[in-house]
Amino acid sequence: MSDEAYSYLLAGEPIAIAYSGFREGQHPDRGNGAVNPSRAEILEDLQILVAHDLRLIRLYDTGENALVTLELIREHALPIKVLQGIWLNAEISNHEGCPWLDEPIPEEELAANVLRNQDEIQRGIDLARQFADIVVAVNVGNEALVSWNDHMVPVERVIAYVRQVKAAIEQPVTVADNYEWWAEDGAALAVEVDFLGVHTYPVWEGKPIEEGLSYTIENIERVRNALPGHPIAILEAGWATVAEEFPAQANVANQVRYLRELTEWARAKQMTVFIFEAFDEPWKGDPSRPLGAEKHWGMFNVDRTPKYPIDQAIAPPKD
């Protein structure tokens, strides 16, 4: 099989982007209700992305924001396609594997999550059907399998969810997880999905910018070697611009370099790569640590101003 045969090109777009619309003071439901962006704010976001020729976006769940985003794309005839996410909550407690889970998740919460996940699966199916002209693929679960996550779902349950979604929609179905999980544990799931959704973050693993792209390629090759014959798309890859966890490497210049090299490679390979992410998300992580990396992966600041001329970081198509 040729090298290109392993590369999955979604909607004809090698360059795509992860999108979340939360702005300063907004956040998803963390137990006290959500503060969501308005329709006007989401429309502004989508118009910003179109203006920078970013026409394939990833959404992470089926909530109100996802529905509004899909509605606005249709209402305004925006040239945007969507990888629709289905978020899976914890069905087993990974308190022994997750560094920030200090105690076991109560059994009653896990049981309730099973019901929530089933509802989320059905909403994902409904959105894929209702917006079949916009939703080009569906992703079931985000980092719910890797050993350090706080929302772990057994792989056999993820497989069951994938089968349920595949039986109900026409679009391709995938699962997003860390490259290492796919390479070491992904064989049973790989045969169920239409393509492998891989995450790769060299800077989180202590790699300097000089090794950013080469380590990303090494991660993808590891998955390819472990799971030959299965096409791959990168569903998250990025470089933080601020991070107290790795301050020497987190800056605008390094993000520009990494994304430029990554997008040149994606175009050459004709593999879809989702840049993580469009806009900074200050709601993430520890509120007492404003310099935490989780908050600073955007190409745009939270106020929607670009951190640099965006065309510096996105390789143009070759003639």
PESUL-V811916 format. One record per pair of residues at least 4 apart in sequence whose C-alpha atoms are under 7 Angstrom apart, sorted by the first residue. I is the first residue (numbers start at 0). J is the second residue. If there is no record, write none. Layout:
BEGIN
i=I j=J
i=I j=J
END
This chain:
BEGIN
i=0 j=4
i=3 j=268
i=4 j=230
i=5 j=228
i=5 j=229
i=5 j=230
i=5 j=231
i=6 j=230
i=6 j=231
i=6 j=232
i=6 j=268
i=6 j=269
i=6 j=270
i=7 j=194
i=7 j=230
i=7 j=231
i=7 j=232
i=7 j=270
i=7 j=271
i=8 j=12
i=8 j=13
i=8 j=269
i=8 j=270
i=8 j=271
i=9 j=271
i=10 j=135
i=12 j=55
i=12 j=271
i=13 j=265
i=13 j=266
i=13 j=269
i=13 j=270
i=13 j=271
i=13 j=272
i=14 j=262
i=14 j=271
i=14 j=272
i=14 j=273
i=15 j=53
i=15 j=54
i=15 j=55
i=15 j=56
i=15 j=271
i=15 j=272
i=15 j=273
i=15 j=274
i=16 j=53
i=16 j=55
i=16 j=56
i=16 j=57
i=16 j=273
i=16 j=274
i=16 j=275
i=16 j=276
i=16 j=277
i=17 j=56
i=17 j=57
i=17 j=58
i=17 j=273
i=17 j=274
i=17 j=275
i=17 j=276
i=17 j=277
i=18 j=56
i=18 j=57
i=18 j=58
i=18 j=276
i=18 j=277
i=19 j=58
i=20 j=36
i=20 j=41
i=21 j=25
i=21 j=26
i=21 j=35
i=21 j=36
i=21 j=280
i=22 j=36
i=22 j=280
i=22 j=301
i=23 j=281
i=23 j=301
i=25 j=34
i=25 j=35
i=25 j=36
i=26 j=33
i=26 j=34
i=26 j=35
i=26 j=282
i=27 j=33
i=27 j=34
i=27 j=35
i=28 j=32
i=28 j=33
i=36 j=40
i=36 j=41
i=37 j=41
i=38 j=42
i=38 j=67
i=39 j=43
i=40 j=44
i=41 j=45
i=41 j=68
i=42 j=46
i=42 j=71
i=43 j=47
i=44 j=48
i=45 j=49
i=46 j=50
i=47 j=51
i=48 j=52
i=48 j=53
i=49 j=53
i=49 j=54
i=54 j=78
i=54 j=79
i=54 j=80
i=55 j=79
i=55 j=80
i=55 j=81
i=56 j=80
i=56 j=81
i=56 j=82
i=57 j=81
i=57 j=82
i=57 j=83
i=58 j=65
i=58 j=82
i=58 j=83
i=58 j=84
i=59 j=83
i=59 j=84
i=59 j=85
i=59 j=86
i=60 j=65
i=60 j=84
i=60 j=85
i=60 j=86
i=61 j=65
i=61 j=66
i=61 j=84
i=61 j=85
i=61 j=119
i=61 j=122
i=61 j=123
i=62 j=66
i=63 j=67
i=64 j=68
i=65 j=69
i=66 j=70
i=67 j=71
i=68 j=72
i=69 j=73
i=70 j=74
i=71 j=75
i=72 j=76
i=72 j=77
i=72 j=79
i=73 j=77
i=80 j=133
i=80 j=134
i=80 j=135
i=81 j=133
i=81 j=134
i=81 j=135
i=82 j=134
i=82 j=135
i=82 j=136
i=82 j=137
i=82 j=138
i=83 j=134
i=83 j=136
i=83 j=137
i=83 j=138
i=84 j=137
i=84 j=138
i=84 j=139
i=85 j=119
i=85 j=120
i=85 j=123
i=85 j=138
i=85 j=139
i=85 j=140
i=86 j=119
i=86 j=139
i=86 j=140
i=86 j=141
i=87 j=116
i=87 j=140
i=87 j=143
i=88 j=112
i=88 j=116
i=88 j=150
i=89 j=109
i=89 j=112
i=89 j=149
i=89 j=150
i=89 j=151
i=89 j=152
i=90 j=109
i=90 j=112
i=90 j=113
i=90 j=151
i=90 j=152
i=91 j=109
i=91 j=151
i=91 j=152
i=92 j=103
i=92 j=104
i=92 j=151
i=93 j=97
i=93 j=149
i=93 j=151
i=94 j=100
i=94 j=101
i=94 j=102
i=94 j=103
i=96 j=146
i=96 j=147
i=97 j=147
i=97 j=148
i=97 j=149
i=98 j=147
i=100 j=149
i=104 j=108
i=104 j=109
i=105 j=109
i=106 j=110
i=107 j=111
i=108 j=112
i=109 j=113
i=110 j=114
i=111 j=115
i=112 j=116
i=113 j=117
i=114 j=118
i=115 j=119
i=116 j=120
i=117 j=121
i=118 j=122
i=119 j=123
i=120 j=124
i=121 j=125
i=122 j=126
i=123 j=127
i=124 j=128
i=124 j=164
i=124 j=167
i=124 j=168
i=125 j=129
i=126 j=130
i=127 j=131
i=127 j=134
i=127 j=168
i=128 j=168
i=130 j=134
i=135 j=170
i=136 j=170
i=136 j=171
i=136 j=172
i=137 j=170
i=137 j=171
i=137 j=172
i=137 j=173
i=138 j=172
i=138 j=173
i=138 j=174
i=138 j=175
i=139 j=161
i=139 j=173
i=139 j=174
i=140 j=174
i=140 j=175
i=141 j=174
i=141 j=175
i=141 j=176
i=142 j=148
i=142 j=175
i=142 j=176
i=142 j=177
i=143 j=148
i=143 j=150
i=143 j=151
i=143 j=152
i=144 j=151
i=144 j=152
i=144 j=154
i=144 j=176
i=145 j=176
i=145 j=177
i=145 j=180
i=152 j=156
i=152 j=157
i=153 j=157
i=154 j=158
i=155 j=159
i=156 j=160
i=157 j=161
i=158 j=162
i=158 j=188
i=158 j=191
i=159 j=163
i=160 j=164
i=161 j=165
i=162 j=166
i=163 j=167
i=164 j=168
i=165 j=172
i=171 j=193
i=172 j=192
i=172 j=193
i=173 j=192
i=173 j=193
i=173 j=194
i=173 j=195
i=173 j=196
i=174 j=195
i=174 j=196
i=175 j=196
i=175 j=197
i=175 j=198
i=175 j=234
i=176 j=180
i=176 j=196
i=176 j=197
i=176 j=198
i=177 j=181
i=177 j=197
i=177 j=198
i=177 j=199
i=178 j=182
i=178 j=197
i=178 j=198
i=178 j=199
i=178 j=218
i=178 j=222
i=179 j=183
i=180 j=184
i=180 j=185
i=181 j=185
i=181 j=222
i=182 j=221
i=182 j=222
i=182 j=225
i=182 j=226
i=185 j=189
i=186 j=190
i=186 j=226
i=188 j=192
i=189 j=195
i=194 j=229
i=194 j=230
i=194 j=231
i=194 j=232
i=195 j=229
i=195 j=230
i=195 j=231
i=195 j=232
i=196 j=231
i=196 j=232
i=196 j=233
i=196 j=234
i=197 j=232
i=197 j=233
i=197 j=234
i=197 j=235
i=198 j=233
i=198 j=234
i=198 j=235
i=198 j=236
i=199 j=215
i=199 j=218
i=199 j=235
i=199 j=236
i=200 j=204
i=200 j=236
i=200 j=237
i=201 j=205
i=201 j=206
i=201 j=211
i=201 j=214
i=201 j=215
i=202 j=206
i=202 j=207
i=202 j=238
i=206 j=210
i=206 j=211
i=207 j=211
i=207 j=248
i=208 j=248
i=208 j=253
i=208 j=257
i=210 j=214
i=211 j=215
i=211 j=257
i=212 j=216
i=212 j=257
i=212 j=260
i=212 j=261
i=213 j=217
i=214 j=218
i=215 j=219
i=216 j=220
i=217 j=221
i=218 j=222
i=219 j=223
i=220 j=224
i=221 j=225
i=222 j=226
i=223 j=227
i=232 j=270
i=232 j=271
i=232 j=272
i=233 j=271
i=233 j=272
i=233 j=273
i=234 j=272
i=234 j=273
i=235 j=273
i=235 j=274
i=235 j=275
i=236 j=273
i=236 j=274
i=236 j=275
i=237 j=258
i=237 j=274
i=237 j=275
i=237 j=296
i=238 j=254
i=238 j=257
i=238 j=296
i=239 j=249
i=239 j=250
i=239 j=254
i=239 j=292
i=239 j=295
i=239 j=296
i=240 j=249
i=240 j=250
i=240 j=251
i=240 j=254
i=240 j=295
i=240 j=296
i=241 j=246
i=241 j=249
i=241 j=250
i=241 j=290
i=241 j=292
i=241 j=295
i=242 j=246
i=242 j=249
i=242 j=290
i=242 j=291
i=242 j=292
i=243 j=290
i=243 j=291
i=243 j=292
i=244 j=291
i=244 j=292
i=245 j=249
i=248 j=253
i=249 j=253
i=250 j=254
i=251 j=255
i=252 j=256
i=253 j=257
i=254 j=258
i=255 j=259
i=255 j=311
i=255 j=312
i=256 j=260
i=256 j=312
i=257 j=261
i=258 j=262
i=258 j=312
i=258 j=313
i=259 j=263
i=259 j=312
i=259 j=313
i=259 j=314
i=260 j=264
i=261 j=265
i=262 j=266
i=262 j=313
i=262 j=314
i=263 j=267
i=263 j=314
i=264 j=268
i=265 j=269
i=265 j=270
i=265 j=271
i=265 j=272
i=266 j=270
i=275 j=296
i=275 j=297
i=276 j=296
i=276 j=297
i=276 j=298
i=277 j=297
i=277 j=298
i=277 j=299
i=278 j=297
i=278 j=298
i=278 j=299
i=278 j=300
i=278 j=301
i=278 j=303
i=279 j=294
i=279 j=295
i=279 j=296
i=279 j=297
i=279 j=299
i=279 j=300
i=279 j=301
i=280 j=294
i=280 j=295
i=280 j=301
i=281 j=294
i=283 j=293
i=283 j=294
i=284 j=291
i=284 j=293
i=298 j=305
i=298 j=306
i=299 j=303
i=299 j=304
i=299 j=305
i=299 j=306
i=300 j=304
i=300 j=305
i=300 j=306
i=305 j=309
i=309 j=313
END
